[in-house]
Amino acid sequence: MTFVELGIIEPILKALKQEEYVSPTPIQEMTIPPLLIGRDLLGCAQTGTGKTASFAIPILQKLYEQEPVFPRKIQALILTPTRELAAQIGDSFETYGSFVGLKSRVIFGGVSQNPQVEAIKRGIDILVATPGRLLDLMNQHIVDIHHVKYFVLDEADHMLDMGFIHDVKKIIAKLPARRQTMLFSATMPPEITKLVNSILIDPVKVSVTPDSPTVDLIEQSLYFVSKGNKKKLLPHLLKSLDVESALVFSRTKHGANKIAKDLLVEGIVAEVIHGNKSQNARQLALHNFKTKKTKIMIATDIAARGLDIDKLSHVFNYDLPEVPEAYVHRIGRTGRAGLGGIAISFCALEEKKLLKDIQKLIGKEVPVIEDNPWPILDTDPIEKLETRGSFARGGGGGGGGGSAGGARQNSRPRPNNRRRPQPRSKSK
């Protein structure tokens, strides 16, 4: 299958040819034909599958083929959760639409609204936006979405995770009832299912599942390591392995900053990207990483979701994610466009349940690396703590019970801190 066979018009084919795109990805092949005939669409796909082109190309083609509207009005709205993803989607519309004469604009918070406002007032056909900035400009009566014919809600589950779902609903309430709607979500929690049922009409359903061959191409491995020794293991692996470029995932923003400081002590410079960074700082960090000026980037899930990074050799899960689907998204960073890669995860004892959930989702166990300079030892303090919870080592009554028994034998009696009654003073 080629883009020509999908019925793509010549101006867009010319742009695709410049980018050396010849064959559509599976999601593009399944999505573009129904969108070109006006169907609503529900897409369940992770990043790295070619999802953006699957909706950008049909929107550009349909706007090009209709009667031009002057003065220009916003006829296509793409709503996405993060600034980085909005910028990348905007770049895609610019690239694929370089010969169709349509104008697009990206708006997001964290920067001055003035340049965005000026561009909107000059007239645009396509708007890519994050919810907060869009609502703000709508409330200022600067953005009018009453003429929108094509609406895309991208990364819907991520919108939910970030607490944007109520803003999204406010925006949808202002859209025309007659429109073509496309919703993309990697997972389908109940709240998103409810939203799907309320905004999509007889949608075509397209799914590229997490257990797709993309994940199978990735070499996965696991180190059991105590939380305190992770900061030793990471620089050791970065120095000893052939790491061309690595994305390191931290569960928290504070944790990401700390990892970078620990690496710097070991002589390793790393970029950091998370929600507390300014937009300029995030863009600079991403630019340095993409241009290989910096080999290591540390990120939280929210900041890294949707980042378009080519030929990433390694992904490190410094902290295992609390949501198992996030593991698939993370390691998929190094398997984009059908390429393989290496994903290495660290697991402390308190993260064992998270590991179990991940392995249940992907349907297999992640191989454990035994050649570990900092293995978890029986003398580690957390071992004794874990025997009282659901992660007791040994799995049976023997190993777990022995440790627990040892903990009881070593425990000291609590001192009696109750105050003794004081003798009453005799009145004189």
C-alpha positions in Angstrom: 0.0 0.0 0.0 1.2 3.5 -0.9 -0.1 7.0 -0.2 -1.1 7.2 -3.9 -3.3 4.2 -3.4 -5.0 5.9 -0.4 -6.2 8.6 -2.8 -4.1 11.5 -1.4 -4.0 14.6 -3.6 -0.9 15.7 -5.4 0.1 18.7 -3.3 0.2 16.5 -0.2 1.9 13.7 -2.0 4.6 16.2 -3.1 5.2 17.2 0.6 5.3 13.5 1.7 7.8 12.7 -1.1 10.1 15.5 0.2 10.0 13.8 3.6 10.7 10.5 1.9 7.4 9.0 3.1 6.1 6.4 0.6 4.2 3.8 2.5 1.6 4.6 5.2 1.9 3.0 8.7 -0.8 0.5 9.7 -2.8 3.2 11.6 -2.6 5.6 8.6 -3.7 2.9 6.2 -6.7 2.1 8.5 -7.6 5.7 9.4 -7.2 7.9 6.3 -9.9 6.3 4.0 -12.8 6.6 6.5 -11.7 10.1 7.5 -11.7 11.2 3.8 -15.4 10.2 3.5 -16.3 12.1 6.7 -16.7 9.4 9.3 -16.1 10.0 13.0 -13.2 8.0 14.3 -12.0 6.4 17.6 -8.3 5.6 17.5 -6.6 3.5 20.2 -2.9 3.8 19.6 0.3 4.7 21.4 2.8 7.3 20.2 5.2 6.4 17.5 2.6 4.7 15.3 2.3 7.6 12.8 -0.9 8.8 14.5 -0.5 12.5 13.7 -0.3 12.0 10.0 -3.3 9.8 10.1 -5.5 12.8 11.0 -3.5 15.7 9.7 -3.4 14.4 6.0 -7.2 14.0 5.7 -7.9 17.3 7.4 -5.5 19.1 5.0 -7.0 17.4 2.0 -10.6 18.1 2.9 -9.9 21.8 3.7 -8.0 22.1 0.4 -10.8 20.6 -1.7 -13.6 22.8 -0.3 -14.4 26.3 -1.3 -11.9 28.7 0.3 -13.2 30.8 3.2 -12.1 34.5 3.4 -11.5 36.1 5.8 -10.0 32.9 7.2 -11.8 31.2 10.1 -10.7 28.4 12.3 -12.2 25.3 10.6 -10.0 22.6 12.2 -9.2 22.3 15.9 -6.7 19.9 17.4 -6.7 19.7 21.1 -3.7 18.1 22.8 -2.4 17.9 26.4 1.2 19.2 26.3 3.1 22.0 24.8 5.7 19.7 23.2 3.1 17.6 21.6 1.2 20.7 20.3 4.4 22.0 18.8 5.1 18.7 17.1 1.6 18.4 15.7 1.9 22.0 14.4 5.1 21.1 12.7 3.4 18.1 11.0 0.6 20.3 9.6 3.2 22.7 8.3 5.2 19.9 6.7 2.3 17.9 5.1 0.5 21.1 4.1 3.5 23.0 2.7 1.9 23.1 -0.8 -1.8 23.4 0.0 -1.9 27.1 1.0 -3.6 26.7 4.4 -2.5 28.6 7.5 -2.1 26.9 10.9 -1.1 28.1 14.3 -0.1 26.5 17.6 -1.1 28.0 20.9 -0.1 27.0 24.4 0.5 28.5 27.9 3.8 29.3 29.6 4.7 32.0 27.0 3.4 35.4 26.1 0.1 35.2 24.3 0.8 38.3 22.1 2.4 36.6 19.1 -0.3 33.9 19.2 -3.1 36.5 19.3 -1.6 38.5 16.4 -1.5 35.4 14.2 -5.1 34.4 15.1 -6.3 38.0 14.2 -4.5 37.8 10.9 -6.6 34.7 10.1 -5.9 30.9 10.3 -7.5 27.8 9.1 -6.1 25.2 11.5 -5.6 25.7 15.3 -3.5 23.3 17.4 -4.0 24.1 21.1 -3.6 23.0 24.7 -6.8 23.3 26.8 -5.7 26.0 29.2 -4.5 28.6 26.7 -7.4 27.9 24.4 -10.0 28.5 27.1 -8.2 31.6 28.2 -8.3 33.1 24.7 -11.9 32.0 24.2 -12.9 33.8 27.4 -11.1 36.9 26.0 -13.2 36.6 22.8 -10.0 36.3 20.8 -10.6 32.7 19.6 -13.8 31.7 17.9 -14.4 28.0 17.4 -18.0 28.2 16.1 -16.9 27.5 12.5 -14.9 24.3 13.3 -15.7 21.4 10.9 -13.0 19.0 12.0 -12.2 18.4 15.7 -9.4 16.2 17.0 -9.0 15.3 20.7 -5.6 13.7 20.9 -4.2 11.8 23.9 -7.5 11.8 25.6 -6.5 9.6 28.5 -3.5 11.8 29.1 -5.9 14.8 29.3 -7.7 12.9 32.0 -4.4 12.1 33.9 -3.4 15.8 33.9 -6.8 17.0 35.1 -7.8 18.7 31.9 -10.9 16.7 31.2 -13.3 19.4 32.6 -11.6 22.1 30.4 -12.0 19.8 27.4 -15.7 19.4 28.1 -16.1 23.2 28.3 -14.4 23.6 24.9 -16.5 20.8 23.3 -19.7 22.5 24.5 -18.8 25.5 22.3 -18.1 23.5 19.1 -20.8 23.2 16.4 -22.9 20.1 16.7 -22.3 19.3 13.0 -18.7 18.4 12.7 -16.3 15.5 12.1 -14.8 14.3 15.3 -11.6 12.2 15.8 -10.6 11.0 19.3 -7.3 9.2 20.0 -6.4 7.6 23.3 -3.8 5.0 24.2 -6.1 3.5 26.9 -9.8 3.6 27.5 -10.6 4.3 31.2 -14.3 4.6 32.1 -14.3 8.5 32.0 -12.9 8.4 28.4 -15.4 5.8 27.3 -18.2 8.0 28.6 -16.7 11.0 26.7 -16.4 8.9 23.5 -20.1 7.9 23.7 -21.1 11.5 24.1 -19.1 13.2 21.3 -18.7 10.5 18.5 -21.4 9.5 16.1 -21.2 5.9 14.8 -17.4 6.1 14.8 -15.0 3.9 12.9 -12.8 2.1 15.5 -9.1 1.7 14.8 -6.8 0.0 17.3 -3.0 -0.5 17.3 -2.7 -2.5 20.5 0.1 -2.3 23.1 1.1 -5.9 22.4 1.9 -5.0 18.8 5.2 -6.3 17.3 6.8 -2.9 18.0 7.2 -3.9 21.7 8.6 -7.3 20.7 11.4 -5.6 18.8 12.6 -4.0 22.0 15.3 -5.7 24.1 13.9 -5.5 27.6 15.8 -6.2 30.8 15.5 -5.6 34.6 17.8 -4.9 37.5 16.6 -5.5 41.1 18.3 -2.7 43.0 17.6 -0.9 46.2 16.2 2.6 45.9 19.4 4.1 47.3 21.7 2.3 44.9 19.8 3.3 41.7 22.0 6.5 41.6 25.1 4.3 41.4 23.7 1.8 38.9 22.5 4.3 36.3 25.9 6.1 35.7 27.6 2.7 35.7 25.4 1.5 32.9 25.6 4.7 31.0 29.4 4.5 31.0 29.7 0.7 30.4 27.0 0.2 27.7 27.1 1.6 24.1 24.6 4.3 24.8 24.1 6.7 21.9 21.1 8.5 23.4 19.0 7.7 26.4 15.7 8.8 27.8 15.5 8.3 31.6 12.1 8.2 33.2 11.5 9.5 36.7 8.2 9.3 38.6 8.4 12.8 39.9 9.7 16.2 38.9 11.9 16.4 42.1 13.2 13.0 41.3 14.2 14.0 37.8 16.2 17.0 39.1 17.9 14.8 41.7 18.9 12.2 39.0 20.5 14.9 36.9 22.5 16.2 39.9 23.6 12.7 40.8 24.8 12.1 37.2 26.6 15.4 37.2 28.6 14.2 40.2 29.7 11.3 38.0 30.7 13.6 35.2 27.6 12.9 33.1 25.6 15.9 31.8 21.9 15.4 31.3 19.0 17.5 30.2 15.8 17.6 32.4 12.3 18.1 31.1 9.2 18.3 33.3 6.2 20.5 33.9 7.9 22.9 36.3 10.4 24.0 33.6 9.7 27.1 31.6 8.7 26.6 28.0 12.0 28.1 26.7 13.9 25.7 29.0 11.9 22.7 27.8 12.4 23.6 24.2 16.2 24.1 24.7 16.5 20.8 26.5 14.6 19.0 23.7 16.7 20.7 21.0 20.0 19.8 22.7 18.8 16.2 23.0 17.5 15.9 19.4 20.7 17.4 18.0 22.8 15.0 20.1 24.5 17.9 21.9 23.4 16.1 25.0 23.1 12.3 25.1 20.9 11.9 28.1 17.5 13.4 28.9 15.6 12.8 32.1 11.8 13.2 32.0 8.6 12.5 33.8 5.8 10.7 32.0 3.7 13.8 31.5 6.6 15.8 29.9 7.7 12.9 27.6 4.3 11.8 26.4 4.2 12.3 22.6 7.7 13.5 22.2 8.9 12.7 18.7 12.5 11.5 19.1 14.1 9.6 16.3 16.6 6.7 16.7 16.7 6.6 20.5 19.0 3.8 21.5 18.0 3.3 25.2 15.2 3.9 27.6 15.8 3.6 31.3 13.0 3.2 33.8 14.7 4.7 36.8 11.3 4.4 38.6 8.7 1.9 37.4 5.5 3.7 36.5 2.4 3.3 38.6 0.2 2.8 35.6 1.3 -0.4 33.7 0.3 1.1 30.2 2.8 3.8 30.8 5.6 1.2 30.7 4.6 0.3 27.1 4.6 4.0 26.1 8.0 4.5 27.7 9.8 1.6 26.1 8.0 2.4 22.8 10.2 5.5 22.6 13.1 3.3 21.4 11.0 1.3 19.0 9.6 4.0 16.8 9.0 3.5 13.1 9.6 -0.3 13.4 13.1 0.1 14.8 14.4 -2.0 17.7 16.1 -0.6 20.8 17.0 -1.3 24.5 14.8 -0.7 27.5 16.3 -1.2 31.0 14.3 -1.0 34.1 15.2 -0.7 37.8 13.0 -2.3 40.4 13.3 -1.7 44.1 11.5 -4.1 46.5 8.7 -1.6 47.1 8.1 -1.6 43.3 7.5 -5.3 42.9 3.8 -5.0 42.6 4.2 -2.4 39.9 6.5 -4.9 38.0 3.9 -7.7 38.4 1.2 -5.4 36.9 3.5 -4.5 34.0 4.4 -8.2 33.2 0.7 -9.1 33.3 -0.1 -6.4 30.7 2.7 -7.3 28.3 2.1 -11.0 28.8 5.6 -12.0 29.7 8.3 -11.6 32.3 11.0 -9.1 31.8 14.4 -10.8 31.9 16.4 -10.1 35.1 20.1 -9.3 34.8 22.1 -11.3 37.4 25.4 -9.5 36.7 24.5 -6.6 39.0 27.2 -4.6 40.8 24.6 -3.5 43.4 22.2 -6.5 44.0 19.6 -6.4 46.7 21.0 -8.1 49.7 19.3 -9.9 52.6 20.8 -7.4 54.9 19.1 -4.4 53.2 16.8 -2.7 55.7 13.9 -2.7 53.3 13.9 -6.5 53.2 12.7 -6.7 56.8 10.0 -4.1 56.1 8.8 -5.9 53.0 8.2 -9.1 54.9 5.3 -7.4 56.6 3.7 -6.5 53.3 2.6 -8.1 50.1 6.1 -8.2 48.6 7.7 -10.7 51.0 10.6 -12.5 49.4 10.5 -16.3 49.0 6.8 -16.4 48.0 6.0 -19.0 50.6 5.8 -19.4 54.4 9.4 -20.6 54.8 11.4 -17.6 53.5 8.9 -14.9 54.5 8.0 -16.4 57.8 11.7 -16.8 58.8 12.5 -13.2 58.1 9.4 -12.0 59.9 10.3 -14.2 62.9 13.8 -12.7 62.9 12.3 -9.3 62.9 10.2 -10.2 65.9 13.2 -11.6 67.8 15.2 -8.5 67.3 12.4 -6.1 68.1 12.8 -4.3 71.4 9.9 -3.9 73.9 8.4 -0.5 73.7 9.1 1.7 76.7 6.2 2.5 79.0 5.8 6.3 78.5 2.6 6.6 80.5 3.0 9.2 83.2 3.0 7.9 86.7 0.5 9.6 89.1 2.2 12.2 91.2 1.7 12.4 94.9 -0.7 15.1 96.0 1.0 17.9 97.8 -0.3 18.5 101.3 -1.8 21.8 101.9 -0.2 23.8 104.7 
